[in-house]
C-alpha cells in the first residue's frame, strides 16, 4: 500500500465523523458544510457530500428540511438528531482513545522520525 492509499483510507474513515461535526453546532446546507470543512483540508466534492448526507439522514443521524427564501433557490438544511448527537459523542470518545493509543505507539517508536 502506498502512502497515498493509506491517506485516502484514513480520510474516508473519518469523513462521516467530520460531516457530523460540521452540523453539530447548528443547521447547515450542503455547500455550507463543504466550505466549513475546507479549513481542515478535508476536500470533498458535491458528488461525495450529498450521498453521504442522504445516508446519514436514512440512518437517523441528521434530519433535513427544505427552506425557501434564504438564497436564490430553496436550500436543504441538515441538523443533528438526538441520535446523531449521541453518535457524535461516541465517535469523539473513540477517536480520542484511538489517537491517544497511536500517540503512545509513536512515542514508543522514538517519536517523530
C-alpha positions as CSV (number, residue, x, y, z in Angstrom):
1,X,0.0,0.0,0.0
2,X,1.3,3.4,-0.9
3,X,1.2,6.4,1.5
4,X,-1.4,8.0,-0.8
5,X,-3.6,4.9,-0.5
6,X,-3.2,4.9,3.3
7,X,-4.0,8.7,3.5
8,X,-7.2,8.1,1.4
9,X,-8.3,5.3,3.6
10,X,-7.7,7.5,6.7
11,X,-9.6,10.4,5.1
12,X,-12.6,8.2,4.1
13,X,-12.6,6.6,7.6
14,X,-13.1,10.0,9.3
15,X,-15.4,11.6,6.7
16,X,-18.7,10.7,8.4
17,X,-17.4,12.0,11.7
18,X,-16.2,15.2,10.1
19,X,-19.6,15.9,8.4
20,X,-21.4,15.2,11.7
21,X,-19.1,17.6,13.5
22,X,-19.8,20.2,10.8
23,X,-23.5,20.2,11.5
24,X,-23.1,19.7,15.3
25,X,-23.2,23.5,16.1
26,X,-26.4,24.0,14.1
27,X,-28.1,23.6,10.8
28,X,-26.1,23.9,7.6
29,X,-26.8,23.2,3.9
30,X,-24.6,21.0,1.8
31,X,-22.4,23.7,0.2
32,X,-22.0,25.4,3.5
33,X,-20.8,22.0,5.0
34,X,-18.2,21.7,2.2
35,X,-17.0,25.2,2.8
36,X,-16.8,24.7,6.6
37,X,-14.7,21.5,6.1
38,X,-12.2,23.3,3.7
39,X,-10.2,24.7,6.6
40,X,-9.4,21.2,7.7
41,X,-8.0,20.3,4.2
42,X,-10.7,17.6,4.1
43,X,-11.5,18.5,0.5
44,X,-14.9,17.0,-0.5
45,X,-16.9,17.3,-3.7
46,X,-20.6,17.6,-4.1
47,X,-20.6,14.1,-5.5
48,X,-19.3,12.8,-2.1
49,X,-21.2,15.0,0.3
50,X,-24.7,14.6,-0.9
51,X,-24.8,10.8,-1.0
52,X,-23.2,10.8,2.5
53,X,-25.8,13.3,3.8
54,X,-28.6,11.1,2.3
55,X,-27.2,8.1,4.1
56,X,-26.9,10.0,7.4
57,X,-30.5,11.0,7.0
58,X,-31.6,7.5,6.3
59,X,-29.7,6.3,9.3
60,X,-31.5,8.9,11.5
61,X,-28.3,10.8,12.4
62,X,-29.4,14.0,10.7
63,X,-32.7,15.5,9.7
64,X,-33.2,17.6,6.6
65,X,-35.6,20.4,5.8
66,X,-36.0,22.4,2.6
67,X,-36.0,26.2,3.3
68,X,-37.0,28.8,0.8
69,X,-36.2,32.5,0.8
70,X,-32.7,32.4,2.2
71,X,-31.0,32.2,-1.1
72,X,-31.8,32.4,-4.8
73,X,-33.4,29.0,-4.6
74,X,-34.6,26.7,-1.7
75,X,-31.8,25.0,0.2
76,X,-31.9,21.7,2.1
77,X,-30.6,22.3,5.6
78,X,-29.3,19.4,7.8
79,X,-29.1,19.2,11.5
80,X,-28.2,16.6,14.0
81,X,-30.9,14.5,15.5
82,X,-30.8,13.3,19.1
83,X,-29.4,10.0,17.8
84,X,-26.8,12.0,15.8
85,X,-25.7,13.9,18.9
86,X,-25.3,10.7,20.7
87,X,-23.3,9.2,17.8
88,X,-21.0,12.3,17.7
89,X,-20.3,11.8,21.4
90,X,-19.5,8.1,20.9
91,X,-17.3,8.9,17.9
92,X,-15.5,11.7,19.7
93,X,-14.7,9.4,22.6
94,X,-13.5,6.6,20.3
95,X,-11.5,8.9,18.1
96,X,-9.7,10.4,21.1
97,X,-9.0,6.9,22.6
98,X,-7.6,5.6,19.3
99,X,-5.4,8.7,18.7
100,X,-4.1,8.5,22.2
101,X,-3.1,4.9,21.6
102,X,-1.4,5.8,18.3
103,X,0.4,8.7,20.1
104,X,1.7,6.2,22.7
105,X,3.0,3.9,19.9
106,X,4.7,6.9,18.1
107,X,6.4,7.8,21.3
108,X,7.5,4.2,22.0
109,X,8.9,4.1,18.5
110,X,11.1,7.1,19.1
111,X,8.8,9.9,18.3
112,X,8.8,11.7,15.0
113,X,11.0,10.1,12.5
